[in-house]
Amino acid sequence: MINFASRAYDRRWRIDPIVRSLLDTDFYKLLMLQLIHRHFAAVPVTFSLINRTWTVRLADMVERRELEAQLDHVRTLQLGRQERIWLAGNTFYGTEGIFRPDFLAWLSALRLPEYEIEVVDGQYELTFSGPWAEVMLWEVYAITIVNTLRNRAGLARMSELELDVLYSRAKAKLWGKLDRLADAGITGIADFSTRRRADFLYQEWALLAAADHLGDGFLGTSNVALAMKLGLEAIGTNAHELPMVLSTLAETEAELRASQYRVLELWQQTYDGRLKVFLPDTFGTTQFLSGAPDWVADWTGLRVDSKDPFEAGEEAIDWWASRGRDPRSKLVLFSDGLDVGDILALDKAFRGRCRLGFGWGTLFGNDFRGCHPRGADDLAPISLVCKVTRANGRPAIKLSDNLAKPTGPAAEVARYRAIFGGAGLGHRDVVV
């Protein structure tokens, strides 16, 4: 096993790459990219880094030259031959040949485009602009790089012995969480921690620990590179990015409301079976379910993100029942800021009433709270995102079920709310 303390303390490298492969990303990014490449490759978009924990002044902690070096390194990466063979020949979600040969040929030649960087009031304004298919992979790499550099800045202030204590406590803490899940017989756990992980080596250790301790209760990881390396299932479907961009292509209010379902039409033309899991909260879950075509109820399940998970689970079960489907056959995948206590409580509330899945993210792969030997909190996770902010020459909007999490200019957010309504929206504190 790797000595984390020595590895963190040893700073001899000219550059210690944070992202070492284009596959060091979430699986759903590749699934979405294939759809985008086929239908919307040239749509102009801009992604922007957003630090929702604005009291943490990232530009004061992370040196600009280090950030630029890491970003520039990602621009040198290309899909390797073995990686392409694995994507082409592996079985994902029980299906062979998910990725088309023409897409893989295009992906093999892709080099990520340039970026723009500015510092404003202690924060990095980092933007990525260009054709949608060429830009969208920057999202996960940007978050991962900035988050890891912030962590490294905190580690650099510690001695090697302090680092040894830190990592010992963090590993014991995670093992204790896994103990609780194993004792309760929890199944359906998946790692969603890539973008806000502590670093790539710790994420790998956490995966090995979860697979060892939870056995069949651990489904796999969203991280494609680690799924390939460790022989795990790659987990993921789709995200808010698709309806956010498609909404900017709408010319009328009717087309705008319908854009969230147009995403699903295109998805089921591209993928089938277990990959048919929809994310309803981009413009509000309640309005989405109310207006959804009946065929949406035949999909495998839905992913809960920004809504109170207990409310969202009950709403989903009631909706399937109202559409004449048996909720016990449907998957509810919980995924927003989960920790072990949330997972245990949700399992107790919904086991036997539906099929359960848990996307365990930041607090699986980056929970060093209370582990610092001197009691510092500068390694506590922050809420860092990289969202599409413009598309097709227009602001890209996410309303969210959580009134604390909308993105976009205030006037456009208000316009979207007037169109989609505010049913079911509420306020929840943003943890990560």
Solvent accessible surface area in square Angstrom, and as a share of the most:
residue,aa,sasa,rsa
1,M,179,0.80
2,I,65,0.33
3,N,87,0.44
4,F,10,0.04
5,A,5,0.04
6,S,41,0.27
7,R,57,0.21
8,A,25,0.19
9,Y,96,0.37
10,D,36,0.19
11,R,124,0.45
12,R,204,0.75
13,W,113,0.40
14,R,220,0.80
15,I,36,0.18
16,D,23,0.12
17,P,22,0.14
18,I,0,0.00
19,V,1,0.00
20,R,113,0.41
21,S,21,0.14
22,L,3,0.01
23,L,1,0.01
24,D,12,0.06
25,T,0,0.00
26,D,7,0.04
27,F,0,0.00
28,Y,33,0.12
29,K,0,0.00
30,L,2,0.01
31,L,0,0.00
32,M,0,0.00
33,L,0,0.00
34,Q,2,0.01
35,L,3,0.01
36,I,0,0.00
37,H,43,0.19
38,R,126,0.46
39,H,71,0.32
40,F,32,0.14
41,A,35,0.27
42,A,83,0.64
43,V,22,0.13
44,P,77,0.49
45,V,4,0.02
46,T,27,0.16
47,F,2,0.01
48,S,18,0.12
49,L,16,0.08
50,I,54,0.27
51,N,22,0.11
52,R,57,0.21
53,T,41,0.24
54,W,187,0.66
55,T,93,0.54
56,V,24,0.14
57,R,104,0.38
58,L,2,0.01
59,A,21,0.16
60,D,97,0.50
61,M,74,0.33
62,V,4,0.02
63,E,85,0.38
64,R,103,0.38
65,R,167,0.61
66,E,72,0.32
67,L,0,0.00
68,E,51,0.23
69,A,39,0.30
70,Q,8,0.03
71,L,0,0.00
72,D,67,0.35
73,H,45,0.20
74,V,1,0.00
75,R,78,0.28
76,T,80,0.47
77,L,23,0.12
78,Q,78,0.35
79,L,14,0.07
80,G,30,0.29
81,R,179,0.65
82,Q,108,0.48
83,E,28,0.13
84,R,92,0.34
85,I,86,0.44
86,W,44,0.16
87,L,1,0.01
88,A,47,0.36
89,G,59,0.57
90,N,47,0.24
91,T,58,0.34
92,F,1,0.01
93,Y,26,0.10
94,G,60,0.58
95,T,65,0.38
96,E,134,0.60
97,G,48,0.46
98,I,18,0.09
99,F,6,0.03
100,R,95,0.35
101,P,111,0.70
102,D,74,0.38
103,F,1,0.01
104,L,4,0.02
105,A,47,0.36
106,W,64,0.23
107,L,1,0.01
108,S,25,0.16
109,A,73,0.56
110,L,11,0.06
111,R,129,0.47
112,L,2,0.01
113,P,29,0.18
114,E,123,0.55
115,Y,38,0.15
116,E,124,0.55
117,I,15,0.07
118,E,103,0.46
119,V,70,0.40
120,V,76,0.44
121,D,115,0.60
122,G,6,0.05
123,Q,32,0.14
124,Y,10,0.04
125,E,88,0.39
126,L,1,0.00
127,T,36,0.21
128,F,0,0.00
129,S,64,0.41
130,G,21,0.20
131,P,51,0.32
132,W,0,0.00
133,A,3,0.02
134,E,66,0.30
135,V,0,0.00
136,M,0,0.00
137,L,1,0.01
138,W,0,0.00
139,E,14,0.06
140,V,0,0.00
141,Y,0,0.00
142,A,0,0.00
143,I,0,0.00
144,T,3,0.02
145,I,0,0.00
146,V,0,0.00
147,N,1,0.01
148,T,1,0.00
149,L,10,0.05
150,R,11,0.04
151,N,6,0.03
152,R,64,0.23
153,A,23,0.17
154,G,2,0.02
155,L,16,0.08
156,A,52,0.40
157,R,139,0.51
158,M,6,0.03
159,S,52,0.34
160,E,71,0.32
161,L,144,0.72
162,E,37,0.17
163,L,0,0.00
164,D,71,0.37
165,V,57,0.33
166,L,0,0.00
167,Y,9,0.04
168,S,57,0.37
169,R,109,0.40
170,A,1,0.01
171,K,53,0.22
172,A,67,0.52
173,K,66,0.28
174,L,6,0.03
175,W,96,0.34
176,G,30,0.28
177,K,14,0.06
178,L,0,0.00
179,D,54,0.28
180,R,123,0.45
181,L,0,0.00
182,A,40,0.31
183,D,129,0.67
184,A,44,0.34
185,G,42,0.40
186,I,6,0.03
187,T,84,0.49
188,G,6,0.06
189,I,1,0.00
190,A,2,0.02
191,D,0,0.00
192,F,44,0.18
193,S,1,0.01
194,T,1,0.00
195,R,37,0.13
196,R,31,0.11
197,R,1,0.01
198,A,8,0.06
199,D,21,0.11
200,F,36,0.15
201,L,33,0.16
202,Y,4,0.01
203,Q,0,0.00
204,E,28,0.13
205,W,33,0.11
206,A,0,0.00
207,L,0,0.00
208,L,74,0.37
209,A,7,0.05
210,A,0,0.00
211,A,36,0.28
212,D,112,0.58
213,H,49,0.22
214,L,19,0.09
215,G,39,0.37
216,D,143,0.74
217,G,5,0.05
218,F,15,0.06
219,L,88,0.44
220,G,0,0.00
221,T,0,0.00
222,S,4,0.03
223,N,0,0.00
224,V,0,0.00
225,A,25,0.19
226,L,16,0.08
227,A,1,0.01
228,M,59,0.26
229,K,133,0.56
230,L,47,0.23
231,G,70,0.67
232,L,39,0.19
233,E,56,0.25
234,A,2,0.02
235,I,15,0.08
236,G,6,0.06
237,T,12,0.07
238,N,8,0.04
239,A,12,0.09
240,H,12,0.05
241,E,10,0.04
242,L,1,0.00
243,P,13,0.08
244,M,1,0.00
245,V,0,0.00
246,L,9,0.05
247,S,3,0.02
248,T,3,0.02
249,L,55,0.28
250,A,14,0.11
251,E,123,0.55
252,T,75,0.44
253,E,98,0.44
254,A,61,0.48
255,E,83,0.37
256,L,6,0.03
257,R,104,0.38
258,A,51,0.39
259,S,7,0.04
260,Q,10,0.04
261,Y,24,0.09
262,R,107,0.39
263,V,8,0.05
264,L,6,0.03
265,E,62,0.28
266,L,1,0.01
267,W,0,0.00
268,Q,66,0.29
269,Q,117,0.52
270,T,33,0.19
271,Y,10,0.04
272,D,103,0.53
273,G,41,0.40
274,R,120,0.44
275,L,4,0.02
276,K,36,0.15
277,V,4,0.02
278,F,1,0.00
279,L,16,0.08
280,P,4,0.03
281,D,2,0.01
282,T,4,0.02
283,F,1,0.01
284,G,1,0.01
285,T,8,0.05
286,T,37,0.21
287,Q,31,0.14
288,F,6,0.03
289,L,5,0.03
290,S,87,0.56
291,G,48,0.46
292,A,5,0.04
293,P,43,0.27
294,D,76,0.39
295,W,78,0.27
296,V,0,0.00
297,A,0,0.00
298,D,88,0.46
299,W,2,0.01
300,T,26,0.15
301,G,0,0.00
302,L,4,0.02
303,R,27,0.10
304,V,7,0.04
305,D,17,0.09
306,S,0,0.00
307,K,15,0.06
308,D,44,0.23
309,P,16,0.10
310,F,80,0.33
311,E,103,0.46
312,A,6,0.05
313,G,1,0.01
314,E,68,0.30
315,E,40,0.18
316,A,1,0.01
317,I,17,0.08
318,D,92,0.48
319,W,19,0.07
320,W,0,0.00
321,A,59,0.46
322,S,88,0.56
323,R,57,0.21
324,G,71,0.68
325,R,51,0.19
326,D,63,0.32
327,P,20,0.13
328,R,161,0.59
329,S,62,0.40
330,K,18,0.07
331,L,30,0.15
332,V,0,0.00
333,L,20,0.10
334,F,0,0.00
335,S,17,0.11
336,D,31,0.16
337,G,32,0.30
338,L,6,0.03
339,D,24,0.12
340,V,7,0.04
341,G,37,0.35
342,D,61,0.32
343,I,0,0.00
344,L,39,0.20
345,A,45,0.35
346,L,0,0.00
347,D,13,0.07
348,K,179,0.76
349,A,38,0.30
350,F,1,0.00
351,R,132,0.48
352,G,57,0.55
353,R,92,0.34
354,C,8,0.05
355,R,107,0.39
356,L,30,0.15
357,G,2,0.02
358,F,0,0.00
359,G,0,0.00
360,W,0,0.00
361,G,12,0.11
362,T,8,0.05
363,L,8,0.04
364,F,3,0.01
365,G,0,0.00
366,N,2,0.01
367,D,9,0.05
368,F,11,0.04
369,R,97,0.35
370,G,79,0.76
371,C,4,0.02
372,H,11,0.05
373,P,41,0.26
374,R,144,0.52
375,G,66,0.63
376,A,41,0.32
377,D,115,0.59
378,D,35,0.18
379,L,10,0.05
380,A,29,0.23
381,P,18,0.11
382,I,4,0.02
383,S,3,0.02
384,L,0,0.00
385,V,11,0.06
386,C,0,0.00
387,K,29,0.12
388,V,3,0.02
389,T,37,0.22
390,R,106,0.39
391,A,1,0.00
392,N,56,0.29
393,G,54,0.52
394,R,86,0.32
395,P,31,0.19
396,A,1,0.01
397,I,0,0.00
398,K,3,0.01
399,L,0,0.00
400,S,0,0.00
401,D,3,0.02
402,N,3,0.01
403,L,76,0.38
404,A,42,0.33
405,K,12,0.05
406,P,43,0.27
407,T,15,0.09
408,G,40,0.38
409,P,67,0.42
410,A,86,0.67
411,A,81,0.63
412,E,35,0.16
413,V,13,0.07
414,A,62,0.48
415,R,113,0.41
416,Y,4,0.01
417,R,69,0.25
418,A,88,0.68
419,I,21,0.10
420,F,13,0.05
421,G,31,0.30
422,G,49,0.47
423,A,58,0.45
424,G,39,0.38
425,L,32,0.16
426,G,31,0.30
427,H,127,0.57
428,R,73,0.27
429,D,121,0.62
430,V,51,0.29
431,V,89,0.51
432,V,8,0.04
